[in-house]
Amino acid sequence: MAERAPIELTRTTRETDVWVRLGGEGTELSMPVPILQHFLGACAATWGTPVSIRATGDVEVDPHHLAEDVGLLLGQTLQRYLPGYASIARYGWSVVPMDDALAEVALDLSGRAGCFSRGVPEGPVGAVDGEVFLEFFQGFCRGAACTLHLVFQAGQSRHHRWEAAFKALGLALRAAVLEREGGVLSTKGVIG
């Protein structure tokens, strides 16, 4: 992808305070949910785009709000980083194995939000319930206005299954944002 100017956005509510930057120098993540930070680091590494996130929130209540708002703002920042999703591949998919786990992400930067999942691991990863990570994916889809399918195909370790999913998201994004000739990839001529 050609060099783009970094984009920064902030979202402040009564529950969370989130800042996201795409582009620029390196990836820096800081949030009070270490396992989410770990997974987002894995996503950024496979995506290959510098991602910086600073987030705080009412995690003493539940990390749900923080995960959702981080996903939402990351998606909104992506939309601003790639205005109108013009001249990009639009579609991306990846299947990632991680030891016993196998996770698949297929996405369409379509301008239409939808998050669909199958085989979602039930139960916690460490002290965090897995549904928190699903909240991140749902928030990201709303913010990025993209359609995303998340399929967990195998795995005993919930940690491995979720980490494979975040890595698959990064690789799918890497493919979807590749620049291409010919303008918007749509028979309608517009995305959305």
N, C-alpha and C positions, 0 to 999 in steps of 0.2 A: 504494500500500500504506500502511496506517495506520502511524503511528510506533510502532516496536517498541524495546524496551530492547536495547542492544547485547549481543551474546554473544561471549565469548572462550573459546577452547580452546587447549591446549598439547599437543604430542606430542613426547616425547623418547625417542630410541632410541640405540643405539651408533653409528648412521649419520647421524642427523639430529636437529635441534632446531628445531621449527616452532611458531609462535604465529600464530593467526588470530583476527581480530575482524570480525564483521559488524555493521553499523550504527554509530552514533556519528558522529563528525566526520571527514568526508573519507576519501580513500583514500591509504594509505601502504604502499609495498612496498619490501622490502629483502631481497635474496637474492644469492648469489654466481653466479647464472646470469643475466646481463643480458638475454638474449633471452627467457627465460621470464618475467622480470619485465616486460619490454616487452609480451609477449602478455597477461599477466594484467592489466596496466593497461588494455589495449584491452577485455578482457572486462568489467572493472569499470565502465568508462566506458559501455559499451552496456547493461549491466545496470541501472545507475542506483542501485545500493545501495552505500553505502560499504564497502569491503573493505580491511582492513589485514592484511598478512602480513609477519612477520619469520622468515626461515629461514636456517639454516646447515647444512652437512653435508659429507660426504666427497666433494665434487665432484672432488677430485684423482683419485679412483678412477673415478668416472662420475657425471654428474648425474642418472642414473636414480633413485637412492634419494630424492634431494631432490624431484624432480618428482612421484614417486608419493606421497610423504608429504604434500606440499603439497596435492595433489588430494584425498587421503584426508581430511585434516583440514578442508579447506574444505567438503567434502561433509558431514562430521559436524557442523560448525558450522552449516551450513544446516539440518540436521535439528533442531538445538536452537533455532535462530532461528524456525523455523516448526513448532512442536510438532505432531506427528502429521499434518502436512500437511492439517489440517482447514480448511475454508472458503477454499480457494484454487482457482484454475483447474486446477491439476495438470498440464495439458499445455501445452507451448510449443514453437514451432518457428520457425526463421528461415533464410532463404537470404541470404547476404551476398556481394555482388560486391566485389572489391578489385582494381582494374585488370584484369589478365588472369585473375585467380582467381575462382572461385565455389565456396563451401562451404555446406553445409546441416547444421543440427543440429535434430533433433527429439527431445524428451525427455518423459518421463512420470515425475513424482514419485510413483512407484507403491509404494514400499516394497520393491521387488524390484530388485536390482542386475543390470545387464547393459549392456555397452558393445559396440556393433557398429559396424564401420567398413568403408568401401569407397573404393577409389581413394587410399589413404594415400600421400602423396609419399615416395618413397625417397630417402635421402641426407641430408646435413647442411643446417642453416640456420646459416651462419657456422661456428663450431667445434662445434656441438651437433647430434648425430644426431637426425633427426626422430622416431625411435621414442621419444625422451624425452618429447615432447609427447603422444604416444599414451598413455604411462604416466601422465601427469597426468590425462587424460580417464578412463582406467580406474580410477585411484585415486579420482577424484571420484565416479564412479558407485557404487563400493563404499561410500564414506563417506556419500553422500547417499541410498543405497538407491534409486537411480533407474535407469530404462531410458533409454539414449541411443543414437541413431543418428547417426553422423558420416559424411557423404558429401562427397567432394571431386569436384566436377563438371567443373572446368576449371582451367587455369592452368599456366604454365611456371615462374614464380617460386615456389620452395618457401616463401620468406618470406611472400609474399602469400597463398599457399594456407593456411598455418598461421595467419596473422593473421586471415584471413577466418573460419576455424574458431573461434577464440577470441571474435571479435566476435559470431559467430552463437550461440555458447553464451550470451553475455551477454544477447542479445536474446531467446533462447528462455527463459532464466530469468526475465527481466522479465515475459514473458507468463504463465509457469507459476505465478508467485507472486502474481498479481493476486488480491485478495480477492473472494469471491463469497458470495452468500446461499445458505443451504440446507445447510450442513455439508459433510461429506466427499463428494466427487464420486466415488462408487463404488456400483455396484449391490449390493456386499457390505455397504456401510455402514461399512467400515473400509479403511484403506490398509495394505497389507503382506500 
